[in-house]
Amino acid sequence: MRHTLLTLVLLLASALAFAAPPRWEGVSGHVPGIETVAMGQSIDTEQVDVIVRDGYIYLACRRETPVKVFTILGQLISSQTLPAGTHRLRMSAKGIYILKTDNATRRVTL
């Protein structure tokens, strides 16, 4: 019985450890509250717009931008270089996250 339980716990832990991290996906169309960004367009000196809505973090990049998302405890959730445009990342849990780009760090609350 203990052996079976231990095996089950180890299988579950290994499955969770190798679960795919959340991935940014491109968004077509208008997202209310965030400016649509065309390739190469520069609106101001700020390179990234961020908005949180319906369990997603929306990000509008004016140029190719490396983006990292961390939990409030510092655990890396996502690390990806995004092309110019609007993208979203589905967050599975509510909480406070840290979004870091090449020139800014922001706190995001879901």
PDB file as gemmi writes it, atoms N, CA and C in Angstrom:
CRYST1    1.000    1.000    1.000  90.00  90.00  90.00 P 1                      
ATOM      1  N   MET A   1       0.826  -1.191   0.000  1.00  0.00           N  
ATOM      2  CA  MET A   1       0.000   0.000   0.000  1.00  0.00           C  
ATOM      3  C   MET A   1       0.872   1.256   0.000  1.00  0.00           C  
ATOM      4  N   ARG A   2       1.880   1.289   0.869  1.00  0.00           N  
ATOM      5  CA  ARG A   2       2.763   2.453   0.931  1.00  0.00           C  
ATOM      6  C   ARG A   2       3.546   2.614  -0.372  1.00  0.00           C  
ATOM      7  N   HIS A   3       3.968   1.494  -0.920  1.00  0.00           N  
ATOM      8  CA  HIS A   3       4.727   1.529  -2.166  1.00  0.00           C  
ATOM      9  C   HIS A   3       3.867   2.107  -3.295  1.00  0.00           C  
ATOM     10  N   THR A   4       2.609   1.684  -3.363  1.00  0.00           N  
ATOM     11  CA  THR A   4       1.694   2.187  -4.391  1.00  0.00           C  
ATOM     12  C   THR A   4       1.450   3.680  -4.216  1.00  0.00           C  
ATOM     13  N   LEU A   5       1.248   4.121  -2.989  1.00  0.00           N  
ATOM     14  CA  LEU A   5       1.017   5.533  -2.698  1.00  0.00           C  
ATOM     15  C   LEU A   5       2.255   6.370  -3.044  1.00  0.00           C  
ATOM     16  N   LEU A   6       3.428   5.871  -2.691  1.00  0.00           N  
ATOM     17  CA  LEU A   6       4.668   6.566  -2.989  1.00  0.00           C  
ATOM     18  C   LEU A   6       4.871   6.684  -4.507  1.00  0.00           C  
ATOM     19  N   THR A   7       4.591   5.608  -5.232  1.00  0.00           N  
ATOM     20  CA  THR A   7       4.712   5.621  -6.690  1.00  0.00           C  
ATOM     21  C   THR A   7       3.755   6.643  -7.297  1.00  0.00           C  
ATOM     22  N   LEU A   8       2.536   6.683  -6.797  1.00  0.00           N  
ATOM     23  CA  LEU A   8       1.546   7.630  -7.296  1.00  0.00           C  
ATOM     24  C   LEU A   8       1.983   9.070  -7.037  1.00  0.00           C  
ATOM     25  N   VAL A   9       2.498   9.348  -5.864  1.00  0.00           N  
ATOM     26  CA  VAL A   9       2.969  10.695  -5.521  1.00  0.00           C  
ATOM     27  C   VAL A   9       4.141  11.090  -6.409  1.00  0.00           C  
ATOM     28  N   LEU A  10       5.069  10.186  -6.651  1.00  0.00           N  
ATOM     29  CA  LEU A  10       6.212  10.488  -7.503  1.00  0.00           C  
ATOM     30  C   LEU A  10       5.793  10.736  -8.949  1.00  0.00           C  
ATOM     31  N   LEU A  11       4.848   9.964  -9.453  1.00  0.00           N  
ATOM     32  CA  LEU A  11       4.353  10.173 -10.811  1.00  0.00           C  
ATOM     33  C   LEU A  11       3.661  11.523 -10.946  1.00  0.00           C  
ATOM     34  N   LEU A  12       2.866  11.877  -9.955  1.00  0.00           N  
ATOM     35  CA  LEU A  12       2.176  13.160  -9.974  1.00  0.00           C  
ATOM     36  C   LEU A  12       3.172  14.313  -9.899  1.00  0.00           C  
ATOM     37  N   ALA A  13       4.165  14.206  -9.040  1.00  0.00           N  
ATOM     38  CA  ALA A  13       5.181  15.260  -8.903  1.00  0.00           C  
ATOM     39  C   ALA A  13       5.977  15.424 -10.187  1.00  0.00           C  
ATOM     40  N   SER A  14       6.337  14.330 -10.826  1.00  0.00           N  
ATOM     41  CA  SER A  14       7.104  14.438 -12.074  1.00  0.00           C  
ATOM     42  C   SER A  14       6.248  15.018 -13.194  1.00  0.00           C  
ATOM     43  N   ALA A  15       4.965  14.684 -13.231  1.00  0.00           N  
ATOM     44  CA  ALA A  15       4.080  15.248 -14.255  1.00  0.00           C  
ATOM     45  C   ALA A  15       3.941  16.751 -14.068  1.00  0.00           C  
ATOM     46  N   LEU A  16       3.820  17.203 -12.835  1.00  0.00           N  
ATOM     47  CA  LEU A  16       3.706  18.637 -12.576  1.00  0.00           C  
ATOM     48  C   LEU A  16       5.012  19.368 -12.854  1.00  0.00           C  
ATOM     49  N   ALA A  17       6.118  18.730 -12.588  1.00  0.00           N  
ATOM     50  CA  ALA A  17       7.419  19.367 -12.807  1.00  0.00           C  
ATOM     51  C   ALA A  17       7.691  19.594 -14.287  1.00  0.00           C  
ATOM     52  N   PHE A  18       7.178  18.719 -15.145  1.00  0.00           N  
ATOM     53  CA  PHE A  18       7.422  18.841 -16.569  1.00  0.00           C  
ATOM     54  C   PHE A  18       6.232  19.420 -17.326  1.00  0.00           C  
ATOM     55  N   ALA A  19       5.262  19.995 -16.617  1.00  0.00           N  
ATOM     56  CA  ALA A  19       4.122  20.617 -17.278  1.00  0.00           C  
ATOM     57  C   ALA A  19       4.606  21.814 -18.086  1.00  0.00           C  
ATOM     58  N   ALA A  20       4.029  21.989 -19.236  1.00  0.00           N  
ATOM     59  CA  ALA A  20       4.448  23.087 -20.108  1.00  0.00           C  
ATOM     60  C   ALA A  20       4.099  24.425 -19.471  1.00  0.00           C  
ATOM     61  N   PRO A  21       5.038  25.373 -19.504  1.00  0.00           N  
ATOM     62  CA  PRO A  21       4.741  26.698 -18.966  1.00  0.00           C  
ATOM     63  C   PRO A  21       3.734  27.410 -19.855  1.00  0.00           C  
ATOM     64  N   PRO A  22       3.027  28.379 -19.311  1.00  0.00           N  
ATOM     65  CA  PRO A  22       2.082  29.114 -20.154  1.00  0.00           C  
ATOM     66  C   PRO A  22       2.820  29.830 -21.287  1.00  0.00           C  
ATOM     67  N   ARG A  23       2.198  29.925 -22.428  1.00  0.00           N  
ATOM     68  CA  ARG A  23       2.824  30.547 -23.601  1.00  0.00           C  
ATOM     69  C   ARG A  23       2.018  31.777 -24.012  1.00  0.00           C  
ATOM     70  N   TRP A  24       2.722  32.790 -24.469  1.00  0.00           N  
ATOM     71  CA  TRP A  24       2.082  33.979 -25.014  1.00  0.00           C  
ATOM     72  C   TRP A  24       1.477  33.624 -26.363  1.00  0.00           C  
ATOM     73  N   GLU A  25       0.321  34.156 -26.653  1.00  0.00           N  
ATOM     74  CA  GLU A  25      -0.309  33.941 -27.946  1.00  0.00           C  
ATOM     75  C   GLU A  25      -0.673  35.292 -28.554  1.00  0.00           C  
ATOM     76  N   GLY A  26      -0.572  35.392 -29.855  1.00  0.00           N  
ATOM     77  CA  GLY A  26      -0.918  36.623 -30.551  1.00  0.00           C  
ATOM     78  C   GLY A  26      -2.409  36.883 -30.493  1.00  0.00           C  
ATOM     79  N   VAL A  27      -2.790  38.158 -30.469  1.00  0.00           N  
ATOM     80  CA  VAL A  27      -4.194  38.544 -30.421  1.00  0.00           C  
ATOM     81  C   VAL A  27      -4.492  39.365 -31.662  1.00  0.00           C  
ATOM     82  N   SER A  28      -5.519  38.953 -32.399  1.00  0.00           N  
ATOM     83  CA  SER A  28      -5.946  39.755 -33.540  1.00  0.00           C  
ATOM     84  C   SER A  28      -7.227  40.475 -33.142  1.00  0.00           C  
ATOM     85  N   GLY A  29      -7.384  41.666 -33.600  1.00  0.00           N  
ATOM     86  CA  GLY A  29      -8.562  42.449 -33.243  1.00  0.00           C  
ATOM     87  C   GLY A  29      -8.263  43.378 -32.081  1.00  0.00           C  
ATOM     88  N   HIS A  30      -9.253  44.174 -31.736  1.00  0.00           N  
ATOM     89  CA  HIS A  30      -9.090  45.193 -30.706  1.00  0.00           C  
ATOM     90  C   HIS A  30      -9.342  44.620 -29.312  1.00  0.00           C  
ATOM     91  N   VAL A  31      -8.479  44.965 -28.369  1.00  0.00           N  
ATOM     92  CA  VAL A  31      -8.660  44.615 -26.961  1.00  0.00           C  
ATOM     93  C   VAL A  31      -9.007  45.910 -26.237  1.00  0.00           C  
ATOM     94  N   PRO A  32     -10.212  46.029 -25.658  1.00  0.00           N  
ATOM     95  CA  PRO A  32     -10.586  47.269 -24.982  1.00  0.00           C  
ATOM     96  C   PRO A  32      -9.582  47.643 -23.894  1.00  0.00           C  
ATOM     97  N   GLY A  33      -9.147  48.889 -23.901  1.00  0.00           N  
ATOM     98  CA  GLY A  33      -8.222  49.374 -22.886  1.00  0.00           C  
ATOM     99  C   GLY A  33      -6.766  49.293 -23.278  1.00  0.00           C  
ATOM    100  N   ILE A  34      -6.481  48.730 -24.439  1.00  0.00           N  
ATOM    101  CA  ILE A  34      -5.089  48.636 -24.879  1.00  0.00           C  
ATOM    102  C   ILE A  34      -5.011  49.078 -26.334  1.00  0.00           C  
ATOM    103  N   GLU A  35      -4.001  49.857 -26.650  1.00  0.00           N  
ATOM    104  CA  GLU A  35      -3.859  50.352 -28.016  1.00  0.00           C  
ATOM    105  C   GLU A  35      -3.374  49.232 -28.928  1.00  0.00           C  
ATOM    106  N   THR A  36      -3.961  49.143 -30.103  1.00  0.00           N  
ATOM    107  CA  THR A  36      -3.488  48.186 -31.096  1.00  0.00           C  
ATOM    108  C   THR A  36      -2.188  48.721 -31.674  1.00  0.00           C  
ATOM    109  N   VAL A  37      -1.203  47.859 -31.776  1.00  0.00           N  
ATOM    110  CA  VAL A  37       0.124  48.286 -32.205  1.00  0.00           C  
ATOM    111  C   VAL A  37       0.470  47.605 -33.515  1.00  0.00           C  
ATOM    112  N   ALA A  38       0.801  48.391 -34.512  1.00  0.00           N  
ATOM    113  CA  ALA A  38       1.225  47.844 -35.790  1.00  0.00           C  
ATOM    114  C   ALA A  38       2.735  47.645 -35.768  1.00  0.00           C  
ATOM    115  N   MET A  39       3.220  46.742 -36.598  1.00  0.00           N  
ATOM    116  CA  MET A  39       4.647  46.453 -36.683  1.00  0.00           C  
ATOM    117  C   MET A  39       5.429  47.732 -36.954  1.00  0.00           C  
ATOM    118  N   GLY A  40       6.409  48.037 -36.104  1.00  0.00           N  
ATOM    119  CA  GLY A  40       7.269  49.189 -36.296  1.00  0.00           C  
ATOM    120  C   GLY A  40       6.671  50.505 -35.837  1.00  0.00           C  
ATOM    121  N   GLN A  41       5.423  50.507 -35.388  1.00  0.00           N  
ATOM    122  CA  GLN A  41       4.773  51.735 -34.951  1.00  0.00           C  
ATOM    123  C   GLN A  41       5.338  52.185 -33.616  1.00  0.00           C  
ATOM    124  N   SER A  42       5.562  53.469 -33.459  1.00  0.00           N  
ATOM    125  CA  SER A  42       6.054  54.007 -32.201  1.00  0.00           C  
ATOM    126  C   SER A  42       5.136  55.132 -31.765  1.00  0.00           C  
ATOM    127  N   ILE A  43       4.409  54.938 -30.672  1.00  0.00           N  
ATOM    128  CA  ILE A  43       3.450  55.927 -30.198  1.00  0.00           C  
ATOM    129  C   ILE A  43       4.108  56.897 -29.231  1.00  0.00           C  
ATOM    130  N   ASP A  44       4.927  56.389 -28.323  1.00  0.00           N  
ATOM    131  CA  ASP A  44       5.651  57.230 -27.380  1.00  0.00           C  
ATOM    132  C   ASP A  44       6.910  56.506 -26.940  1.00  0.00           C  
ATOM    133  N   THR A  45       7.572  57.022 -25.909  1.00  0.00           N  
ATOM    134  CA  THR A  45       8.817  56.394 -25.469  1.00  0.00           C  
ATOM    135  C   THR A  45       8.577  55.105 -24.706  1.00  0.00           C  
ATOM    136  N   GLU A  46       7.405  54.919 -24.135  1.00  0.00           N  
ATOM    137  CA  GLU A  46       7.072  53.675 -23.433  1.00  0.00           C  
ATOM    138  C   GLU A  46       6.895  52.575 -24.471  1.00  0.00           C  
ATOM    139  N   GLN A  47       7.589  51.461 -24.331  1.00  0.00           N  
ATOM    140  CA  GLN A  47       7.605  50.422 -25.352  1.00  0.00           C  
ATOM    141  C   GLN A  47       6.544  49.340 -25.162  1.00  0.00           C  
ATOM    142  N   VAL A  48       5.910  49.271 -23.965  1.00  0.00           N  
ATOM    143  CA  VAL A  48       4.994  48.180 -23.676  1.00  0.00           C  
ATOM    144  C   VAL A  48       3.765  48.708 -22.940  1.00  0.00           C  
ATOM    145  N   ASP A  49       2.565  48.298 -23.388  1.00  0.00           N  
ATOM    146  CA  ASP A  49       1.316  48.563 -22.671  1.00  0.00           C  
ATOM    147  C   ASP A  49       0.845  47.252 -22.074  1.00  0.00           C  
ATOM    148  N   VAL A  50       0.379  47.282 -20.824  1.00  0.00           N  
ATOM    149  CA  VAL A  50      -0.071  46.070 -20.133  1.00  0.00           C  
ATOM    150  C   VAL A  50      -1.469  46.309 -19.585  1.00  0.00           C  
ATOM    151  N   ILE A  51      -2.338  45.316 -19.736  1.00  0.00           N  
ATOM    152  CA  ILE A  51      -3.664  45.357 -19.125  1.00  0.00           C  
ATOM    153  C   ILE A  51      -4.035  43.937 -18.709  1.00  0.00           C  
ATOM    154  N   VAL A  52      -4.795  43.818 -17.638  1.00  0.00           N  
ATOM    155  CA  VAL A  52      -5.248  42.518 -17.139  1.00  0.00           C  
ATOM    156  C   VAL A  52      -6.760  42.458 -17.306  1.00  0.00           C  
ATOM    157  N   ARG A  53      -7.252  41.378 -17.917  1.00  0.00           N  
ATOM    158  CA  ARG A  53      -8.687  41.230 -18.136  1.00  0.00           C  
ATOM    159  C   ARG A  53      -9.027  39.757 -18.301  1.00  0.00           C  
ATOM    160  N   ASP A  54     -10.053  39.306 -17.582  1.00  0.00           N  
ATOM    161  CA  ASP A  54     -10.603  37.949 -17.735  1.00  0.00           C  
ATOM    162  C   ASP A  54      -9.576  36.836 -17.578  1.00  0.00           C  
ATOM    163  N   GLY A  55      -8.633  36.974 -16.638  1.00  0.00           N  
ATOM    164  CA  GLY A  55      -7.646  35.931 -16.394  1.00  0.00           C  
ATOM    165  C   GLY A  55      -6.477  35.933 -17.359  1.00  0.00           C  
ATOM    166  N   TYR A  56      -6.374  36.941 -18.206  1.00  0.00           N  
ATOM    167  CA  TYR A  56      -5.270  37.071 -19.149  1.00  0.00           C  
ATOM    168  C   TYR A  56      -4.458  38.322 -18.823  1.00  0.00           C  
ATOM    169  N   ILE A  57      -3.178  38.264 -19.125  1.00  0.00           N  
ATOM    170  CA  ILE A  57      -2.339  39.455 -19.146  1.00  0.00           C  
ATOM    171  C   ILE A  57      -2.161  39.806 -20.621  1.00  0.00           C  
ATOM    172  N   TYR A  58      -2.631  40.984 -21.012  1.00  0.00           N  
ATOM    173  CA  TYR A  58      -2.478  41.456 -22.386  1.00  0.00           C  
ATOM    174  C   TYR A  58      -1.281  42.392 -22.443  1.00  0.00           C  
ATOM    175  N   LEU A  59      -0.506  42.277 -23.497  1.00  0.00           N  
ATOM    176  CA  LEU A  59       0.706  43.060 -23.643  1.00  0.00           C  
ATOM    177  C   LEU A  59       0.801  43.548 -25.089  1.00  0.00           C  
ATOM    178  N   ALA A  60       0.978  44.856 -25.253  1.00  0.00           N  
ATOM    179  CA  ALA A  60       1.176  45.425 -26.590  1.00  0.00           C  
ATOM    180  C   ALA A  60       2.610  45.915 -26.677  1.00  0.00           C  
ATOM    181  N   CYS A  61       3.380  45.330 -27.571  1.00  0.00           N  
ATOM    182  CA  CYS A  61       4.797  45.678 -27.761  1.00  0.00           C  
ATOM    183  C   CYS A  61       4.940  46.492 -29.035  1.00  0.00           C  
ATOM    184  N   ARG A  62       5.721  47.533 -28.981  1.00  0.00           N  
ATOM    185  CA  ARG A  62       5.969  48.351 -30.161  1.00  0.00           C  
ATOM    186  C   ARG A  62       7.166  47.853 -30.969  1.00  0.00           C  
ATOM    187  N   ARG A  63       7.941  46.966 -30.378  1.00  0.00           N  
ATOM    188  CA  ARG A  63       9.074  46.347 -31.060  1.00  0.00           C  
ATOM    189  C   ARG A  63       9.303  44.983 -30.414  1.00  0.00           C  
ATOM    190  N   GLU A  64      10.162  44.164 -30.983  1.00  0.00           N  
ATOM    191  CA  GLU A  64      10.476  42.859 -30.395  1.00  0.00           C  
ATOM    192  C   GLU A  64      10.989  43.072 -28.971  1.00  0.00           C  
ATOM    193  N   THR A  65      10.396  42.368 -28.008  1.00  0.00           N  
ATOM    194  CA  THR A  65      10.691  42.610 -26.601  1.00  0.00           C  
ATOM    195  C   THR A  65      10.807  41.296 -25.837  1.00  0.00           C  
ATOM    196  N   PRO A  66      11.891  41.107 -25.075  1.00  0.00           N  
ATOM    197  CA  PRO A  66      11.954  39.948 -24.184  1.00  0.00           C  
ATOM    198  C   PRO A  66      11.069  40.196 -22.966  1.00  0.00           C  
ATOM    199  N   VAL A  67      10.255  39.204 -22.608  1.00  0.00           N  
ATOM    200  CA  VAL A  67       9.320  39.346 -21.493  1.00  0.00           C  
ATOM    201  C   VAL A  67       9.466  38.151 -20.567  1.00  0.00           C  
ATOM    202  N   LYS A  68       9.570  38.427 -19.257  1.00  0.00           N  
ATOM    203  CA  LYS A  68       9.586  37.377 -18.248  1.00  0.00           C  
ATOM    204  C   LYS A  68       8.476  37.655 -17.253  1.00  0.00           C  
ATOM    205  N   VAL A  69       7.789  36.590 -16.829  1.00  0.00           N  
ATOM    206  CA  VAL A  69       6.735  36.700 -15.826  1.00  0.00           C  
ATOM    207  C   VAL A  69       7.140  35.831 -14.645  1.00  0.00           C  
ATOM    208  N   PHE A  70       7.111  36.428 -13.441  1.00  0.00           N  
ATOM    209  CA  PHE A  70       7.484  35.744 -12.206  1.00  0.00           C  
ATOM    210  C   PHE A  70       6.315  35.764 -11.233  1.00  0.00           C  
ATOM    211  N   THR A  71       6.258  34.774 -10.339  1.00  0.00           N  
ATOM    212  CA  THR A  71       5.333  34.861  -9.216  1.00  0.00           C  
ATOM    213  C   THR A  71       5.886  35.889  -8.241  1.00  0.00           C  
ATOM    214  N   ILE A  72       5.098  36.266  -7.273  1.00  0.00           N  
ATOM    215  CA  ILE A  72       5.555  37.234  -6.282  1.00  0.00           C  
ATOM    216  C   ILE A  72       6.713  36.665  -5.454  1.00  0.00           C  
ATOM    217  N   LEU A  73       6.851  35.341  -5.450  1.00  0.00           N  
ATOM    218  CA  LEU A  73       7.948  34.699  -4.717  1.00  0.00           C  
ATOM    219  C   LEU A  73       9.206  34.539  -5.575  1.00  0.00           C  
ATOM    220  N   GLY A  74       9.142  34.980  -6.838  1.00  0.00           N  
ATOM    221  CA  GLY A  74      10.319  34.946  -7.692  1.00  0.00           C  
ATOM    222  C   GLY A  74      10.434  33.737  -8.604  1.00  0.00           C  
ATOM    223  N   GLN A  75       9.434  32.865  -8.619  1.00  0.00           N  
ATOM    224  CA  GLN A  75       9.476  31.690  -9.493  1.00  0.00           C  
ATOM    225  C   GLN A  75       9.150  32.112 -10.933  1.00  0.00           C  
ATOM    226  N   LEU A  76      10.004  31.757 -11.871  1.00  0.00           N  
ATOM    227  CA  LEU A  76       9.806  32.095 -13.275  1.00  0.00           C  
ATOM    228  C   LEU A  76       8.644  31.287 -13.842  1.00  0.00           C  
ATOM    229  N   ILE A  77       7.663  31.976 -14.418  1.00  0.00           N  
ATOM    230  CA  ILE A  77       6.507  31.324 -15.024  1.00  0.00           C  
ATOM    231  C   ILE A  77       6.647  31.260 -16.539  1.00  0.00           C  
ATOM    232  N   SER A  78       7.105  32.360 -17.138  1.00  0.00           N  
ATOM    233  CA  SER A  78       7.216  32.421 -18.589  1.00  0.00           C  
ATOM    234  C   SER A  78       8.383  33.316 -18.965  1.00  0.00           C  
ATOM    235  N   SER A  79       9.125  32.896 -19.976  1.00  0.00           N  
ATOM    236  CA  SER A  79      10.222  33.697 -20.516  1.00  0.00           C  
ATOM    237  C   SER A  79      10.191  33.533 -22.026  1.00  0.00           C  
ATOM    238  N   GLN A  80       9.931  34.642 -22.715  1.00  0.00           N  
ATOM    239  CA  GLN A  80       9.782  34.557 -24.165  1.00  0.00           C  
ATOM    240  C   GLN A  80      10.093  35.931 -24.770  1.00  0.00           C  
ATOM    241  N   THR A  81      10.606  35.951 -25.986  1.00  0.00           N  
ATOM    242  CA  THR A  81      10.792  37.194 -26.725  1.00  0.00           C  
ATOM    243  C   THR A  81       9.609  37.334 -27.672  1.00  0.00           C  
ATOM    244  N   LEU A  82       8.851  38.419 -27.492  1.00  0.00           N  
ATOM    245  CA  LEU A  82       7.638  38.637 -28.269  1.00  0.00           C  
ATOM    246  C   LEU A  82       7.897  39.603 -29.408  1.00  0.00           C  
ATOM    247  N   PRO A  83       7.354  39.319 -30.594  1.00  0.00           N  
ATOM    248  CA  PRO A  83       7.474  40.283 -31.690  1.00  0.00           C  
ATOM    249  C   PRO A  83       6.548  41.474 -31.441  1.00  0.00           C  
ATOM    250  N   ALA A  84       6.705  42.535 -32.223  1.00  0.00           N  
ATOM    251  CA  ALA A  84       5.820  43.688 -32.106  1.00  0.00           C  
ATOM    252  C   ALA A  84       4.384  43.241 -32.344  1.00  0.00           C  
ATOM    253  N   GLY A  85       3.450  43.803 -31.585  1.00  0.00           N  
ATOM    254  CA  GLY A  85       2.042  43.450 -31.716  1.00  0.00           C  
ATOM    255  C   GLY A  85       1.413  43.244 -30.352  1.00  0.00           C  
ATOM    256  N   THR A  86       0.195  42.742 -30.347  1.00  0.00           N  
ATOM    257  CA  THR A  86      -0.552  42.509 -29.114  1.00  0.00           C  
ATOM    258  C   THR A  86      -0.575  41.011 -28.824  1.00  0.00           C  
ATOM    259  N   HIS A  87      -0.308  40.666 -27.567  1.00  0.00           N  
ATOM    260  CA  HIS A  87      -0.209  39.264 -27.145  1.00  0.00           C  
ATOM    261  C   HIS A  87      -0.954  39.092 -25.825  1.00  0.00           C  
ATOM    262  N   ARG A  88      -1.296  37.839 -25.491  1.00  0.00           N  
ATOM    263  CA  ARG A  88      -1.921  37.567 -24.202  1.00  0.00           C  
ATOM    264  C   ARG A  88      -1.359  36.286 -23.615  1.00  0.00           C  
ATOM    265  N   LEU A  89      -1.378  36.240 -22.282  1.00  0.00           N  
ATOM    266  CA  LEU A  89      -0.900  35.083 -21.538  1.00  0.00           C  
ATOM    267  C   LEU A  89      -1.991  34.694 -20.558  1.00  0.00           C  
ATOM    268  N   ARG A  90      -2.471  33.454 -20.650  1.00  0.00           N  
ATOM    269  CA  ARG A  90      -3.517  32.947 -19.748  1.00  0.00           C  
ATOM    270  C   ARG A  90      -2.884  32.581 -18.424  1.00  0.00           C  
ATOM    271  N   MET A  91      -3.389  33.151 -17.340  1.00  0.00           N  
ATOM    272  CA  MET A  91      -2.895  32.845 -16.002  1.00  0.00           C  
ATOM    273  C   MET A  91      -3.882  31.901 -15.336  1.00  0.00           C  
ATOM    274  N   SER A  92      -3.386  30.784 -14.823  1.00  0.00           N  
ATOM    275  CA  SER A  92      -4.266  29.769 -14.253  1.00  0.00           C  
ATOM    276  C   SER A  92      -4.689  30.086 -12.828  1.00  0.00           C  
ATOM    277  N   ALA A  93      -3.964  30.970 -12.147  1.00  0.00           N  
ATOM    278  CA  ALA A  93      -4.287  31.275 -10.757  1.00  0.00           C  
ATOM    279  C   ALA A  93      -4.273  32.780 -10.528  1.00  0.00           C  
ATOM    280  N   LYS A  94      -5.191  33.241  -9.694  1.00  0.00           N  
ATOM    281  CA  LYS A  94      -5.196  34.644  -9.310  1.00  0.00           C  
ATOM    282  C   LYS A  94      -4.022  34.902  -8.385  1.00  0.00           C  
ATOM    283  N   GLY A  95      -3.540  36.131  -8.390  1.00  0.00           N  
ATOM    284  CA  GLY A  95      -2.428  36.474  -7.523  1.00  0.00           C  
ATOM    285  C   GLY A  95      -1.692  37.690  -8.038  1.00  0.00           C  
ATOM    286  N   ILE A  96      -0.523  37.917  -7.480  1.00  0.00           N  
ATOM    287  CA  ILE A  96       0.325  39.028  -7.874  1.00  0.00           C  
ATOM    288  C   ILE A  96       1.512  38.458  -8.642  1.00  0.00           C  
ATOM    289  N   TYR A  97       1.772  39.028  -9.803  1.00  0.00           N  
ATOM    290  CA  TYR A  97       2.861  38.581 -10.654  1.00  0.00           C  
ATOM    291  C   TYR A  97       3.770  39.772 -10.987  1.00  0.00           C  
ATOM    292  N   ILE A  98       5.002  39.477 -11.307  1.00  0.00           N  
ATOM    293  CA  ILE A  98       5.958  40.490 -11.723  1.00  0.00           C  
ATOM    294  C   ILE A  98       6.235  40.269 -13.205  1.00  0.00           C  
ATOM    295  N   LEU A  99       6.017  41.308 -14.023  1.00  0.00           N  
ATOM    296  CA  LEU A  99       6.256  41.249 -15.456  1.00  0.00           C  
ATOM    297  C   LEU A  99       7.479  42.110 -15.742  1.00  0.00           C  
ATOM    298  N   LYS A 100       8.499  41.514 -16.308  1.00  0.00           N  
ATOM    299  CA  LYS A 100       9.754  42.208 -16.555  1.00  0.00           C  
ATOM    300  C   LYS A 100      10.058  42.213 -18.047  1.00  0.00           C  
ATOM    301  N   THR A 101      10.265  43.418 -18.598  1.00  0.00           N  
ATOM    302  CA  THR A 101      10.689  43.566 -19.982  1.00  0.00           C  
ATOM    303  C   THR A 101      12.098  44.114 -19.970  1.00  0.00           C  
ATOM    304  N   ASP A 102      12.646  44.370 -21.141  1.00  0.00           N  
ATOM    305  CA  ASP A 102      14.026  44.849 -21.196  1.00  0.00           C  
ATOM    306  C   ASP A 102      14.220  46.226 -20.558  1.00  0.00           C  
ATOM    307  N   ASN A 103      13.148  47.035 -20.478  1.00  0.00           N  
ATOM    308  CA  ASN A 103      13.317  48.372 -19.904  1.00  0.00           C  
ATOM    309  C   ASN A 103      12.330  48.716 -18.793  1.00  0.00           C  
ATOM    310  N   ALA A 104      11.531  47.777 -18.332  1.00  0.00           N  
ATOM    311  CA  ALA A 104      10.553  48.075 -17.281  1.00  0.00           C  
ATOM    312  C   ALA A 104      10.220  46.825 -16.478  1.00  0.00           C  
ATOM    313  N   THR A 105       9.845  47.041 -15.234  1.00  0.00           N  
ATOM    314  CA  THR A 105       9.355  45.979 -14.359  1.00  0.00           C  
ATOM    315  C   THR A 105       8.029  46.451 -13.792  1.00  0.00           C  
ATOM    316  N   ARG A 106       6.999  45.613 -13.890  1.00  0.00           N  
ATOM    317  CA  ARG A 106       5.670  45.995 -13.428  1.00  0.00           C  
ATOM    318  C   ARG A 106       5.055  44.914 -12.569  1.00  0.00           C  
ATOM    319  N   ARG A 107       4.278  45.339 -11.599  1.00  0.00           N  
ATOM    320  CA  ARG A 107       3.495  44.410 -10.780  1.00  0.00           C  
ATOM    321  C   ARG A 107       2.123  44.269 -11.423  1.00  0.00           C  
ATOM    322  N   VAL A 108       1.684  43.026 -11.597  1.00  0.00           N  
ATOM    323  CA  VAL A 108       0.400  42.739 -12.226  1.00  0.00           C  
ATOM    324  C   VAL A 108      -0.424  41.940 -11.230  1.00  0.00           C  
ATOM    325  N   THR A 109      -1.659  42.396 -10.975  1.00  0.00           N  
ATOM    326  CA  THR A 109      -2.532  41.708 -10.037  1.00  0.00           C  
ATOM    327  C   THR A 109      -3.744  41.157 -10.782  1.00  0.00           C  
ATOM    328  N   LEU A 110      -4.009  39.862 -10.595  1.00  0.00           N  
ATOM    329  CA  LEU A 110      -5.175  39.224 -11.207  1.00  0.00           C  
ATOM    330  C   LEU A 110      -6.226  39.004 -10.150  1.00  0.00           C  
TER     331      LEU A 110                                                      
END                                                                             
